[in-house]
Amino acid sequence: MQLTQRAKQVNRRPMTALEKIYLWNIIKGMSITLSHFFKRKVTIRYPEQKRTFSEVFRGLQVLNRDEEGRERCTACGLCAVACPAEAITMEAAERLPGEEHLYLEEKYAAKFEINMLRCIFCGLCEEACPKDAIYLSQSFAPANYGRKGFIYKKEDLLIPHPKENPEAYRKALGEKKQAAVPLPNASLLEKGN
């Protein structure tokens, strides 16, 4: 008794002379190969052409700053705990008097590292962060020759300062974050009104 109707009886008839020399199968295979010569090429000439990624593409992590240029990360460790690959390591430190312009809260990440050889780009670190300090950008991790080149430190991941370099700040935010974060000058104008 058959459970599904998908099963097919194997054809056991003897092969014809054309099938015995496999010429027909070779011609069919070559016709498929030749048909691909006339189709549109999928190759992208990188770096002249850039591939367009989906809006939900998750690439290299970025440590965010607020509109004043202060680091958002408070070294709470939720991103490191949420990471299933254990790719994130951090050490916390206390903010000293006079460093209010550098860090948003009293605690900050003195050391923040992501091992890109372990990272699976799942986005759980981004979801776990209560301060919106880390997010996955739309750029991908570049190739490297050594293992140490794939361990990104805080200086590598930190977004540029919004007041010192506003163009690089907007570029680092990426297309999906630009709509949500206003320019620093625009926020100052709104406060003045």
C-alpha positions in Angstrom: 0.0 0.0 0.0 1.3 3.4 -1.0 1.0 6.4 1.4 1.6 9.0 -1.2 1.2 9.2 -5.0 4.7 10.5 -5.5 6.4 7.2 -5.9 7.1 6.2 -9.5 7.8 2.8 -10.9 11.4 2.4 -12.2 11.5 1.9 -16.0 13.4 -1.3 -16.7 13.1 -1.3 -20.5 16.4 -2.0 -22.4 18.3 1.0 -23.7 18.2 2.0 -27.4 21.3 2.2 -29.6 21.3 6.0 -29.2 21.1 5.8 -25.4 23.9 3.2 -25.3 26.4 5.6 -26.8 25.2 8.4 -24.5 25.3 10.8 -27.4 21.8 12.1 -26.8 22.6 12.9 -23.1 25.8 14.7 -24.1 23.9 16.8 -26.6 21.3 17.7 -24.0 24.0 18.7 -21.5 25.8 20.8 -24.0 22.6 22.6 -25.1 22.0 23.6 -21.4 25.6 24.9 -21.2 25.3 26.8 -24.5 22.0 28.4 -23.4 23.8 30.0 -20.5 26.1 31.9 -22.8 23.2 34.1 -24.0 21.8 34.8 -20.5 22.5 37.9 -18.5 25.7 37.7 -16.4 25.4 37.7 -12.7 29.0 38.7 -12.1 29.6 42.1 -10.5 32.8 43.9 -11.3 33.9 44.8 -7.8 35.1 47.5 -6.7 33.7 49.5 -9.7 30.2 48.2 -9.1 28.8 47.7 -5.7 26.3 45.0 -4.9 23.0 46.2 -3.5 22.0 44.4 -0.3 18.6 43.7 1.1 17.2 46.1 3.7 17.4 43.3 6.2 21.1 42.6 5.5 23.1 42.3 8.7 26.7 43.2 8.3 29.6 44.5 10.5 28.7 45.7 14.0 29.1 49.4 14.8 29.2 51.0 18.2 26.9 54.0 18.2 27.3 57.6 19.6 24.6 60.1 20.6 24.1 63.4 18.9 26.7 65.1 21.2 29.4 62.5 20.2 29.3 60.6 23.5 29.6 56.8 23.5 26.3 55.1 24.2 27.7 51.8 25.5 27.4 51.5 29.3 29.2 48.1 29.4 26.2 46.3 30.8 27.2 43.1 29.1 23.8 42.2 27.7 25.2 41.9 24.2 27.9 39.6 25.3 25.4 37.4 27.2 23.0 37.3 24.3 25.7 36.3 21.8 25.3 32.6 21.1 28.8 32.4 19.6 30.4 34.2 22.5 32.2 36.5 20.1 31.9 39.7 22.3 34.2 40.5 25.2 34.2 43.7 27.2 35.6 45.3 30.4 33.8 48.1 32.2 35.3 51.2 33.7 34.0 54.2 35.7 33.8 57.6 34.2 36.2 60.1 35.7 35.4 63.7 36.5 35.8 65.8 33.4 35.0 62.9 31.0 31.2 63.8 30.7 31.8 64.8 27.1 33.1 61.4 26.2 30.7 58.9 27.8 26.9 59.0 28.2 26.7 57.2 31.5 28.9 56.8 34.5 30.0 53.3 33.3 31.6 52.8 29.9 33.3 50.0 28.0 37.0 50.4 28.5 37.7 47.4 26.4 35.2 46.1 23.7 36.2 43.4 21.2 34.3 41.3 18.7 35.8 38.2 17.2 34.6 38.2 13.6 35.7 34.6 13.2 33.1 33.6 15.7 30.3 36.0 14.9 27.4 34.6 13.1 25.7 37.9 12.4 22.5 36.9 14.1 21.6 40.4 15.4 20.9 39.2 19.0 23.5 41.7 20.3 21.6 44.5 18.6 18.3 43.3 20.1 19.7 42.9 23.6 21.2 46.4 23.9 19.0 48.7 26.0 20.9 51.9 24.9 20.9 51.3 21.2 24.7 51.3 21.4 25.4 48.4 19.0 23.8 47.7 15.7 24.7 45.7 12.6 25.5 48.0 9.6 25.1 47.3 6.0 28.8 46.9 5.3 30.5 43.6 5.4 33.7 42.5 7.2 36.8 42.9 4.9 39.1 40.0 4.2 42.3 39.7 6.2 45.4 37.5 6.2 45.8 36.8 9.9 43.5 35.8 12.8 44.3 38.9 14.7 43.0 41.1 11.9 39.5 39.6 12.5 39.4 40.7 16.2 37.9 44.2 16.1 38.5 46.5 19.0 36.4 49.4 20.2 38.4 51.9 18.1 37.6 49.9 15.0 33.9 49.6 15.7 33.2 53.1 17.1 31.2 55.3 14.7 32.9 58.7 13.8 32.2 61.7 15.9 29.0 63.5 14.6 30.3 67.0 15.2 33.9 66.6 14.0 33.0 64.5 10.9 29.3 64.7 10.1 29.6 63.2 6.6 31.4 60.1 7.9 28.9 59.9 10.8 26.0 59.8 8.4 27.7 57.3 6.2 28.6 55.0 9.1 25.0 55.1 10.3 23.9 53.3 7.1 20.8 53.7 5.1 18.5 51.9 7.6 19.5 54.1 10.5 19.7 57.5 8.8 16.0 58.0 8.8 15.7 57.4 12.5 18.7 59.6 13.6 18.6 63.4 12.9 21.7 65.4 12.1 23.3 67.0 15.2 22.8 70.5 13.8 19.1 69.8 13.2 18.6 68.7 16.8 20.4 71.9 18.1 18.1 74.0 16.0 15.0 72.3 17.4 16.2 72.9 20.9 16.6 76.6 20.2 13.0 77.0 19.0 
